[in-house]
């Protein structure tokens, strides 16, 4: 059974929310549910940044790793 969540927001945030739900053709509740789902499903960015940094420290980029010929660097017209 769905539960009710009461959230206080500033006037500015409420105006932005109202504009967003109007543009999207949805309700405040559905917008909030989707925003919560998105936030909870998003990986912890700081943890990913740490893993990324550790990966480069354990396997640094080699001098020739990203060498490509100049013809591959130019977009055809």
Jmol script that loads the backbone (N, CA, C; Angstrom):
load data "model"
ATOM      1  N   UNK A   1       0.841  -1.186   0.000  1.00  0.00           N
ATOM      2  CA  UNK A   1       0.000   0.000   0.000  1.00  0.00           C
ATOM      3  C   UNK A   1       0.882   1.243   0.000  1.00  0.00           C
ATOM      4  N   UNK A   2       0.620   2.204  -0.881  1.00  0.00           N
ATOM      5  CA  UNK A   2       1.418   3.429  -0.933  1.00  0.00           C
ATOM      6  C   UNK A   2       1.346   4.212   0.373  1.00  0.00           C
ATOM      7  N   UNK A   3       2.462   4.840   0.704  1.00  0.00           N
ATOM      8  CA  UNK A   3       2.538   5.672   1.900  1.00  0.00           C
ATOM      9  C   UNK A   3       2.638   7.128   1.472  1.00  0.00           C
ATOM     10  N   UNK A   4       2.242   8.029   2.339  1.00  0.00           N
ATOM     11  CA  UNK A   4       2.298   9.459   2.056  1.00  0.00           C
ATOM     12  C   UNK A   4       3.555  10.047   2.669  1.00  0.00           C
ATOM     13  N   UNK A   5       4.225  10.892   1.901  1.00  0.00           N
ATOM     14  CA  UNK A   5       5.433  11.569   2.347  1.00  0.00           C
ATOM     15  C   UNK A   5       5.182  13.068   2.241  1.00  0.00           C
ATOM     16  N   UNK A   6       5.347  13.766   3.333  1.00  0.00           N
ATOM     17  CA  UNK A   6       5.138  15.211   3.329  1.00  0.00           C
ATOM     18  C   UNK A   6       6.501  15.889   3.267  1.00  0.00           C
ATOM     19  N   UNK A   7       6.675  16.785   2.291  1.00  0.00           N
ATOM     20  CA  UNK A   7       7.954  17.457   2.082  1.00  0.00           C
ATOM     21  C   UNK A   7       7.726  18.951   2.003  1.00  0.00           C
ATOM     22  N   UNK A   8       8.521  19.704   2.728  1.00  0.00           N
ATOM     23  CA  UNK A   8       8.439  21.158   2.655  1.00  0.00           C
ATOM     24  C   UNK A   8       9.474  21.653   1.651  1.00  0.00           C
ATOM     25  N   UNK A   9       9.048  22.579   0.783  1.00  0.00           N
ATOM     26  CA  UNK A   9       9.950  23.153  -0.218  1.00  0.00           C
ATOM     27  C   UNK A   9       9.784  24.664  -0.229  1.00  0.00           C
ATOM     28  N   UNK A  10      10.794  25.345  -0.741  1.00  0.00           N
ATOM     29  CA  UNK A  10      10.730  26.804  -0.840  1.00  0.00           C
ATOM     30  C   UNK A  10       9.759  27.194  -1.955  1.00  0.00           C
ATOM     31  N   UNK A  11       9.358  28.449  -1.934  1.00  0.00           N
ATOM     32  CA  UNK A  11       8.479  28.955  -2.998  1.00  0.00           C
ATOM     33  C   UNK A  11       9.129  28.807  -4.372  1.00  0.00           C
ATOM     34  N   UNK A  12      10.423  29.105  -4.450  1.00  0.00           N
ATOM     35  CA  UNK A  12      11.146  29.008  -5.722  1.00  0.00           C
ATOM     36  C   UNK A  12      11.147  27.570  -6.231  1.00  0.00           C
ATOM     37  N   UNK A  13      11.418  26.613  -5.347  1.00  0.00           N
ATOM     38  CA  UNK A  13      11.426  25.218  -5.764  1.00  0.00           C
ATOM     39  C   UNK A  13      10.027  24.765  -6.182  1.00  0.00           C
ATOM     40  N   UNK A  14       9.020  25.237  -5.484  1.00  0.00           N
ATOM     41  CA  UNK A  14       7.644  24.893  -5.835  1.00  0.00           C
ATOM     42  C   UNK A  14       7.286  25.435  -7.223  1.00  0.00           C
ATOM     43  N   UNK A  15       7.708  26.673  -7.523  1.00  0.00           N
ATOM     44  CA  UNK A  15       7.440  27.239  -8.853  1.00  0.00           C
ATOM     45  C   UNK A  15       8.114  26.414  -9.939  1.00  0.00           C
ATOM     46  N   UNK A  16       9.362  26.017  -9.682  1.00  0.00           N
ATOM     47  CA  UNK A  16      10.081  25.196 -10.664  1.00  0.00           C
ATOM     48  C   UNK A  16       9.414  23.839 -10.828  1.00  0.00           C
ATOM     49  N   UNK A  17       8.956  23.263  -9.725  1.00  0.00           N
ATOM     50  CA  UNK A  17       8.261  21.982  -9.774  1.00  0.00           C
ATOM     51  C   UNK A  17       6.978  22.094 -10.577  1.00  0.00           C
ATOM     52  N   UNK A  18       6.206  23.130 -10.319  1.00  0.00           N
ATOM     53  CA  UNK A  18       4.953  23.326 -11.044  1.00  0.00           C
ATOM     54  C   UNK A  18       5.204  23.467 -12.548  1.00  0.00           C
ATOM     55  N   UNK A  19       6.244  24.209 -12.907  1.00  0.00           N
ATOM     56  CA  UNK A  19       6.578  24.357 -14.322  1.00  0.00           C
ATOM     57  C   UNK A  19       6.977  23.028 -14.949  1.00  0.00           C
ATOM     58  N   UNK A  20       7.760  22.249 -14.213  1.00  0.00           N
ATOM     59  CA  UNK A  20       8.216  20.954 -14.732  1.00  0.00           C
ATOM     60  C   UNK A  20       7.047  19.985 -14.920  1.00  0.00           C
ATOM     61  N   UNK A  21       6.164  19.892 -13.944  1.00  0.00           N
ATOM     62  CA  UNK A  21       5.046  18.942 -14.082  1.00  0.00           C
ATOM     63  C   UNK A  21       4.095  19.377 -15.196  1.00  0.00           C
ATOM     64  N   UNK A  22       3.958  20.673 -15.385  1.00  0.00           N
ATOM     65  CA  UNK A  22       3.113  21.168 -16.473  1.00  0.00           C
ATOM     66  C   UNK A  22       3.722  20.788 -17.828  1.00  0.00           C
ATOM     67  N   UNK A  23       5.025  21.030 -17.981  1.00  0.00           N
ATOM     68  CA  UNK A  23       5.707  20.682 -19.241  1.00  0.00           C
ATOM     69  C   UNK A  23       5.674  19.178 -19.510  1.00  0.00           C
ATOM     70  N   UNK A  24       5.838  18.384 -18.447  1.00  0.00           N
ATOM     71  CA  UNK A  24       5.894  16.934 -18.604  1.00  0.00           C
ATOM     72  C   UNK A  24       4.510  16.275 -18.634  1.00  0.00           C
ATOM     73  N   UNK A  25       3.493  17.028 -18.262  1.00  0.00           N
ATOM     74  CA  UNK A  25       2.147  16.470 -18.249  1.00  0.00           C
ATOM     75  C   UNK A  25       1.989  15.383 -17.193  1.00  0.00           C
ATOM     76  N   UNK A  26       2.564  15.604 -16.028  1.00  0.00           N
ATOM     77  CA  UNK A  26       2.491  14.626 -14.956  1.00  0.00           C
ATOM     78  C   UNK A  26       2.019  15.307 -13.684  1.00  0.00           C
ATOM     79  N   UNK A  27       2.025  14.603 -12.602  1.00  0.00           N
ATOM     80  CA  UNK A  27       1.608  15.171 -11.313  1.00  0.00           C
ATOM     81  C   UNK A  27       2.835  15.409 -10.439  1.00  0.00           C
ATOM     82  N   UNK A  28       2.648  16.211  -9.401  1.00  0.00           N
ATOM     83  CA  UNK A  28       3.730  16.418  -8.435  1.00  0.00           C
ATOM     84  C   UNK A  28       4.181  15.082  -7.844  1.00  0.00           C
ATOM     85  N   UNK A  29       3.206  14.267  -7.484  1.00  0.00           N
ATOM     86  CA  UNK A  29       3.521  12.984  -6.856  1.00  0.00           C
ATOM     87  C   UNK A  29       4.334  12.094  -7.780  1.00  0.00           C
ATOM     88  N   UNK A  30       3.912  11.984  -9.034  1.00  0.00           N
ATOM     89  CA  UNK A  30       4.645  11.123  -9.959  1.00  0.00           C
ATOM     90  C   UNK A  30       6.031  11.686 -10.234  1.00  0.00           C
ATOM     91  N   UNK A  31       6.127  13.003 -10.347  1.00  0.00           N
ATOM     92  CA  UNK A  31       7.425  13.633 -10.544  1.00  0.00           C
ATOM     93  C   UNK A  31       8.346  13.313  -9.371  1.00  0.00           C
ATOM     94  N   UNK A  32       7.844  13.456  -8.154  1.00  0.00           N
ATOM     95  CA  UNK A  32       8.644  13.181  -6.953  1.00  0.00           C
ATOM     96  C   UNK A  32       9.035  11.707  -6.877  1.00  0.00           C
ATOM     97  N   UNK A  33       8.098  10.818  -7.192  1.00  0.00           N
ATOM     98  CA  UNK A  33       8.421   9.383  -7.171  1.00  0.00           C
ATOM     99  C   UNK A  33       9.544   9.072  -8.140  1.00  0.00           C
ATOM    100  N   UNK A  34       9.468   9.638  -9.354  1.00  0.00           N
ATOM    101  CA  UNK A  34      10.502   9.364 -10.358  1.00  0.00           C
ATOM    102  C   UNK A  34      11.838   9.980  -9.948  1.00  0.00           C
ATOM    103  N   UNK A  35      11.803  11.176  -9.382  1.00  0.00           N
ATOM    104  CA  UNK A  35      13.039  11.822  -8.928  1.00  0.00           C
ATOM    105  C   UNK A  35      13.692  10.996  -7.824  1.00  0.00           C
ATOM    106  N   UNK A  36      12.888  10.454  -6.914  1.00  0.00           N
ATOM    107  CA  UNK A  36      13.435   9.607  -5.856  1.00  0.00           C
ATOM    108  C   UNK A  36      14.007   8.319  -6.430  1.00  0.00           C
ATOM    109  N   UNK A  37      13.290   7.694  -7.360  1.00  0.00           N
ATOM    110  CA  UNK A  37      13.810   6.476  -8.002  1.00  0.00           C
ATOM    111  C   UNK A  37      15.145   6.758  -8.669  1.00  0.00           C
ATOM    112  N   UNK A  38      15.201   7.846  -9.446  1.00  0.00           N
ATOM    113  CA  UNK A  38      16.429   8.204 -10.159  1.00  0.00           C
ATOM    114  C   UNK A  38      17.578   8.430  -9.185  1.00  0.00           C
ATOM    115  N   UNK A  39      17.328   9.170  -8.112  1.00  0.00           N
ATOM    116  CA  UNK A  39      18.382   9.469  -7.136  1.00  0.00           C
ATOM    117  C   UNK A  39      18.862   8.193  -6.439  1.00  0.00           C
ATOM    118  N   UNK A  40      17.944   7.320  -6.102  1.00  0.00           N
ATOM    119  CA  UNK A  40      18.319   6.091  -5.393  1.00  0.00           C
ATOM    120  C   UNK A  40      18.995   5.080  -6.306  1.00  0.00           C
ATOM    121  N   UNK A  41      18.700   5.121  -7.591  1.00  0.00           N
ATOM    122  CA  UNK A  41      19.314   4.189  -8.532  1.00  0.00           C
ATOM    123  C   UNK A  41      20.644   4.684  -9.088  1.00  0.00           C
ATOM    124  N   UNK A  42      20.931   5.965  -8.903  1.00  0.00           N
ATOM    125  CA  UNK A  42      22.174   6.544  -9.425  1.00  0.00           C
ATOM    126  C   UNK A  42      23.332   6.082  -8.541  1.00  0.00           C
ATOM    127  N   UNK A  43      24.386   5.592  -9.176  1.00  0.00           N
ATOM    128  CA  UNK A  43      25.540   5.167  -8.369  1.00  0.00           C
ATOM    129  C   UNK A  43      26.127   6.342  -7.597  1.00  0.00           C
ATOM    130  N   UNK A  44      26.711   6.042  -6.490  1.00  0.00           N
ATOM    131  CA  UNK A  44      27.362   7.069  -5.683  1.00  0.00           C
ATOM    132  C   UNK A  44      28.527   7.635  -6.486  1.00  0.00           C
ATOM    133  N   UNK A  45      28.395   8.884  -6.926  1.00  0.00           N
ATOM    134  CA  UNK A  45      29.387   9.489  -7.815  1.00  0.00           C
ATOM    135  C   UNK A  45      30.763   9.579  -7.178  1.00  0.00           C
ATOM    136  N   UNK A  46      30.829   9.880  -5.897  1.00  0.00           N
ATOM    137  CA  UNK A  46      32.143   9.989  -5.266  1.00  0.00           C
ATOM    138  C   UNK A  46      32.833   8.631  -5.233  1.00  0.00           C
ATOM    139  N   UNK A  47      32.084   7.565  -5.015  1.00  0.00           N
ATOM    140  CA  UNK A  47      32.674   6.228  -5.025  1.00  0.00           C
ATOM    141  C   UNK A  47      33.180   5.874  -6.419  1.00  0.00           C
ATOM    142  N   UNK A  48      32.434   6.253  -7.447  1.00  0.00           N
ATOM    143  CA  UNK A  48      32.883   5.993  -8.815  1.00  0.00           C
ATOM    144  C   UNK A  48      34.132   6.795  -9.154  1.00  0.00           C
ATOM    145  N   UNK A  49      34.199   8.040  -8.688  1.00  0.00           N
ATOM    146  CA  UNK A  49      35.385   8.854  -8.942  1.00  0.00           C
ATOM    147  C   UNK A  49      36.615   8.246  -8.274  1.00  0.00           C
ATOM    148  N   UNK A  50      36.444   7.728  -7.077  1.00  0.00           N
ATOM    149  CA  UNK A  50      37.558   7.085  -6.367  1.00  0.00           C
ATOM    150  C   UNK A  50      38.019   5.855  -7.132  1.00  0.00           C
ATOM    151  N   UNK A  51      37.078   5.025  -7.583  1.00  0.00           N
ATOM    152  CA  UNK A  51      37.438   3.828  -8.349  1.00  0.00           C
ATOM    153  C   UNK A  51      38.132   4.198  -9.656  1.00  0.00           C
ATOM    154  N   UNK A  52      37.657   5.248 -10.296  1.00  0.00           N
ATOM    155  CA  UNK A  52      38.249   5.710 -11.545  1.00  0.00           C
ATOM    156  C   UNK A  52      39.699   6.144 -11.310  1.00  0.00           C
ATOM    157  N   UNK A  53      39.912   6.956 -10.280  1.00  0.00           N
ATOM    158  CA  UNK A  53      41.251   7.426  -9.950  1.00  0.00           C
ATOM    159  C   UNK A  53      42.175   6.258  -9.604  1.00  0.00           C
ATOM    160  N   UNK A  54      41.679   5.313  -8.802  1.00  0.00           N
ATOM    161  CA  UNK A  54      42.477   4.144  -8.420  1.00  0.00           C
ATOM    162  C   UNK A  54      42.850   3.309  -9.643  1.00  0.00           C
ATOM    163  N   UNK A  55      41.932   3.201 -10.584  1.00  0.00           N
ATOM    164  CA  UNK A  55      42.205   2.448 -11.802  1.00  0.00           C
ATOM    165  C   UNK A  55      43.340   3.058 -12.603  1.00  0.00           C
ATOM    166  N   UNK A  56      43.320   4.385 -12.745  1.00  0.00           N
ATOM    167  CA  UNK A  56      44.403   5.049 -13.481  1.00  0.00           C
ATOM    168  C   UNK A  56      45.719   4.977 -12.721  1.00  0.00           C
ATOM    169  N   UNK A  57      45.662   4.989 -11.380  1.00  0.00           N
ATOM    170  CA  UNK A  57      46.894   4.880 -10.605  1.00  0.00           C
ATOM    171  C   UNK A  57      47.486   3.480 -10.721  1.00  0.00           C
ATOM    172  N   UNK A  58      46.626   2.465 -10.761  1.00  0.00           N
ATOM    173  CA  UNK A  58      47.131   1.089 -10.851  1.00  0.00           C
ATOM    174  C   UNK A  58      47.543   0.723 -12.274  1.00  0.00           C
ATOM    175  N   UNK A  59      46.943   1.352 -13.272  1.00  0.00           N
ATOM    176  CA  UNK A  59      47.285   1.090 -14.675  1.00  0.00           C
ATOM    177  C   UNK A  59      47.348   2.424 -15.419  1.00  0.00           C
ATOM    178  N   UNK A  60      48.456   3.146 -15.257  1.00  0.00           N
ATOM    179  CA  UNK A  60      48.569   4.464 -15.900  1.00  0.00           C
ATOM    180  C   UNK A  60      48.512   4.360 -17.422  1.00  0.00           C
ATOM    181  N   UNK A  61      48.117   5.437 -18.041  1.00  0.00           N
ATOM    182  CA  UNK A  61      48.059   5.505 -19.501  1.00  0.00           C
ATOM    183  C   UNK A  61      49.480   5.418 -20.042  1.00  0.00           C
ATOM    184  N   UNK A  62      49.680   4.561 -21.028  1.00  0.00           N
ATOM    185  CA  UNK A  62      50.994   4.448 -21.673  1.00  0.00           C
ATOM    186  C   UNK A  62      51.162   5.593 -22.670  1.00  0.00           C
ATOM    187  N   UNK A  63      52.389   5.939 -22.943  1.00  0.00           N
ATOM    188  CA  UNK A  63      52.684   7.061 -23.849  1.00  0.00           C
ATOM    189  C   UNK A  63      52.063   6.845 -25.222  1.00  0.00           C
ATOM    190  N   UNK A  64      52.015   5.600 -25.703  1.00  0.00           N
ATOM    191  CA  UNK A  64      51.487   5.326 -27.045  1.00  0.00           C
ATOM    192  C   UNK A  64      50.040   4.845 -27.052  1.00  0.00           C
ATOM    193  N   UNK A  65      49.401   4.858 -25.913  1.00  0.00           N
ATOM    194  CA  UNK A  65      48.066   4.255 -25.796  1.00  0.00           C
ATOM    195  C   UNK A  65      47.003   4.937 -26.651  1.00  0.00           C
ATOM    196  N   UNK A  66      47.064   6.229 -26.776  1.00  0.00           N
ATOM    197  CA  UNK A  66      46.033   6.948 -27.517  1.00  0.00           C
ATOM    198  C   UNK A  66      46.556   7.570 -28.804  1.00  0.00           C
ATOM    199  N   UNK A  67      47.699   7.098 -29.283  1.00  0.00           N
ATOM    200  CA  UNK A  67      48.230   7.601 -30.542  1.00  0.00           C
ATOM    201  C   UNK A  67      47.343   7.147 -31.693  1.00  0.00           C
ATOM    202  N   UNK A  68      46.953   8.084 -32.511  1.00  0.00           N
ATOM    203  CA  UNK A  68      46.195   7.770 -33.722  1.00  0.00           C
ATOM    204  C   UNK A  68      46.752   8.627 -34.848  1.00  0.00           C
ATOM    205  N   UNK A  69      46.577   8.161 -36.041  1.00  0.00           N
ATOM    206  CA  UNK A  69      47.089   8.953 -37.156  1.00  0.00           C
ATOM    207  C   UNK A  69      46.266  10.230 -37.308  1.00  0.00           C
ATOM    208  N   UNK A  70      46.867  11.235 -37.915  1.00  0.00           N
ATOM    209  CA  UNK A  70      46.181  12.516 -38.066  1.00  0.00           C
ATOM    210  C   UNK A  70      44.919  12.403 -38.905  1.00  0.00           C
ATOM    211  N   UNK A  71      44.882  11.480 -39.872  1.00  0.00           N
ATOM    212  CA  UNK A  71      43.689  11.346 -40.702  1.00  0.00           C
ATOM    213  C   UNK A  71      42.497  10.872 -39.877  1.00  0.00           C
ATOM    214  N   UNK A  72      42.757  10.172 -38.787  1.00  0.00           N
ATOM    215  CA  UNK A  72      41.662   9.705 -37.934  1.00  0.00           C
ATOM    216  C   UNK A  72      41.173  10.795 -37.004  1.00  0.00           C
ATOM    217  N   UNK A  73      41.926  11.868 -36.886  1.00  0.00           N
ATOM    218  CA  UNK A  73      41.559  12.961 -35.993  1.00  0.00           C
ATOM    219  C   UNK A  73      40.742  14.047 -36.689  1.00  0.00           C
ATOM    220  N   UNK A  74      40.624  13.983 -37.998  1.00  0.00           N
ATOM    221  CA  UNK A  74      39.951  15.017 -38.777  1.00  0.00           C
ATOM    222  C   UNK A  74      38.594  14.513 -39.226  1.00  0.00           C
ATOM    223  N   UNK A  75      37.559  15.322 -39.006  1.00  0.00           N
ATOM    224  CA  UNK A  75      36.226  14.975 -39.471  1.00  0.00           C
ATOM    225  C   UNK A  75      36.139  15.234 -40.968  1.00  0.00           C
ATOM    226  N   UNK A  76      35.592  14.302 -41.731  1.00  0.00           N
ATOM    227  CA  UNK A  76      35.423  14.569 -43.163  1.00  0.00           C
ATOM    228  C   UNK A  76      34.394  15.667 -43.383  1.00  0.00           C
ATOM    229  N   UNK A  77      34.609  16.436 -44.422  1.00  0.00           N
ATOM    230  CA  UNK A  77      33.666  17.533 -44.708  1.00  0.00           C
ATOM    231  C   UNK A  77      32.581  17.135 -45.643  1.00  0.00           C
TER     232      UNK A  77
END
end "model"
wireframe off; spacefill off
backbone 0.3
color backbone group
